[in-house]
Amino acid sequence: LHYADACRTVIEDSPGGMPQQRVREAISWRTEIFDLTGEPDPRAALRAWVEERRSRPMNLTERLFDSALLRIGETEYAWYLANHHIIADGWAGLLHLENVSRLYAGAPIEQTDPRYRQAREFWEGYLANTPETPNFFGHRKSKAGSRVVRVQLPVGLERSARLKAILESSGEEAPLAGVSLPQFMTAVMAAWLH
């Protein structure tokens, strides 16, 4: 949780009612531990537990991951980890598991993973000669920097609700049936860019 800001990311409503991402300094969380060794078939109990647990919706304002440790034998445990796709895709999940494996082996990530050292050296060198910090609204602009164009399209709650209704419709007249809102918005952005 300390090295991965994605694990401290939550989604909260802004004062205007629109969802926004926020990375917390810390998250209050402890791994739940379950003992399934008393079950007639601990592995079957594990599969049933995972099926039930993964069907629960995540509270996006609390955390975007779920994790537990399940004892299924005298010296055998299973680790359950579910990440919301907002914070981790398949590649990020793999990196997370690699890092946990290194920590489990008793070695800090920065001491065992050459990619970490290489990335750290690169960014320390790259950022060593950065220009002065740019000033923002109401202040004089920094001499260094690049031009950035920001395009905003406020969707609003009403338009967002209409989009969801279209995407949730079904039948032959519903060409977008089965398409999630993030998939739809990604397609719209790609069409707009091209």
Secondary structure as GFF3:
##gff-version 3
##sequence-region A 1 194
A	DSSP	three_ten_helix	5	8	.	.	.	ID=ss1
A	DSSP	beta_strand	9	13	.	.	.	ID=ss2
A	DSSP	beta_strand	19	23	.	.	.	ID=ss3
A	DSSP	beta_strand	32	35	.	.	.	ID=ss4
A	DSSP	alpha_helix	42	54	.	.	.	ID=ss5
A	DSSP	beta_strand	65	71	.	.	.	ID=ss6
A	DSSP	beta_strand	77	83	.	.	.	ID=ss7
A	DSSP	alpha_helix	90	104	.	.	.	ID=ss8
A	DSSP	alpha_helix	109	112	.	.	.	ID=ss9
A	DSSP	alpha_helix	114	128	.	.	.	ID=ss10
A	DSSP	alpha_helix	156	168	.	.	.	ID=ss11
A	DSSP	alpha_helix	181	193	.	.	.	ID=ss12
###
